[in-house]
Amino acid sequence: MAGLIAALEKAPTIGYLWLNDSNIGYSIRYAYRTTMPDRSERIILASNRRLGDTGTSWKPLAPVTSTDYDFTVIELRLDPKGVGEGKASINTKVVVDPDARMVALDNYAAAPAVLKNVKR
């Protein structure tokens, strides 16, 4: 993962994620969107900082797989109507998806949702 953090550090900021418990935004350094065959969407975002490093709103409530990345990957999945959820690397491992040739969350289906009622 050292290569990923190095690439994120060099990449320009393409957007920001703002949390309600901090007035410091998280730079989004990578974004990828694809439409699936069923017209659902998969969106991957990455920041060069770990979510929750300045507050408590991103702390998992239940025991989950612990990760210690210095970055964050967020994966959003939206149904064809544009509604869905998001999961993040704060409690799920990051892997390389060889089919899509991008980073993604390991075993997305089993990961706990950290963003609910996401809408396009």
N, C-alpha and C positions, 0 to 999 in steps of 0.2 A: 504494500500500500504506500510505500515511500514515494514511488513514482507518481501516484495519484495526487498526493498532497503537494508534491513539487509542481505538478502541472496546474493544480488549482491556485497555488501561490502566484504563478506567472500569468495566469489568465486574467483578462480584464473583467471588471464587474459589469454584469449585464442586467442586474436588477437587485432588489433588496427584499428581504423578509423581515417584517417588523413584528415583535411580540408585545403583548400587552403589559408585561412586567418589566420592560426595559425600554429606555429611549435610545438604545444603540441598535441599529439595524444589522442584519447579517447579509453580507455580500453574496449574491448568487453568481457563481463563476462558471457554471455549466448548466445547460438546459437542453433537454431532448424530449421530443413529443412524437408519438407514432399513433396512428389509427389502426386498431386491430380489425380482423376480418368481420367481427360482429358489430362494427362501428363504435365500439367502446374506445377509450383513449388511455394511453399509458404515458405519464409524464415523469421524467427524472430531473431533479434539481440537485445541485451540489454547492456547498459553501466551504470555504477554507477554514471555517471555525466550527467548533462543536456547539450545537444548540444546547442551551441551558447553562452555558459557561458564565452567564451574568445574572441568572435568576433561577426560580424553581418551577416555572410552569411546564418545563419539559422533562420533569423527573417521572419515571414510570411509577404507577400506583401499585402494580402487582409484580411479583418476582418474575423477571424475564432474563433472557440472555444478556449478560453485561458486555458492553463494548467499550473500548477506550481509544477511539479514533480522535485525532485532532481536527477532523473535518466532519461534515454531515452530508449524507445523501438522503433525499426525501423522494419517495416514489408515490405518485398519485395515480389512482385508477378511477376513471369516470365511466359510467354506463352511457349508452347511446343518447340519453336525455341530458347528459352533462352533470350528473350527480354521482358522488362517490366518497372515497376516503383516502387518507394518506398514512403512510408508515415511514419510519425513519431509522437511520443507522445508530441512533442513540441506544437502541435496545435490540438491534438485529444486525447480523453480519453483512458486510458488503462483499459481493462477488462480481466477477466479470461474466456477463451474459454473452456467450460465444455466438449465439444466433443473431442477436441484435448488435453485437460488437460494441457494447457499452457497459458501464457499471450498473449494478442493480442490487436490490436487497435479496439476500438468501432466503428461500422458502417464504415468499411474500404471503402466501395464504395463511401460514401459521403465525406470522408476526402480529403483535398487538397494534391496533390503529392508534395513532396519536393525533390525527386530524380527522374529525368526523363532520359529516354534512358538507363536504366540499362541493362547491358548485362552480361551473364554468361561467 
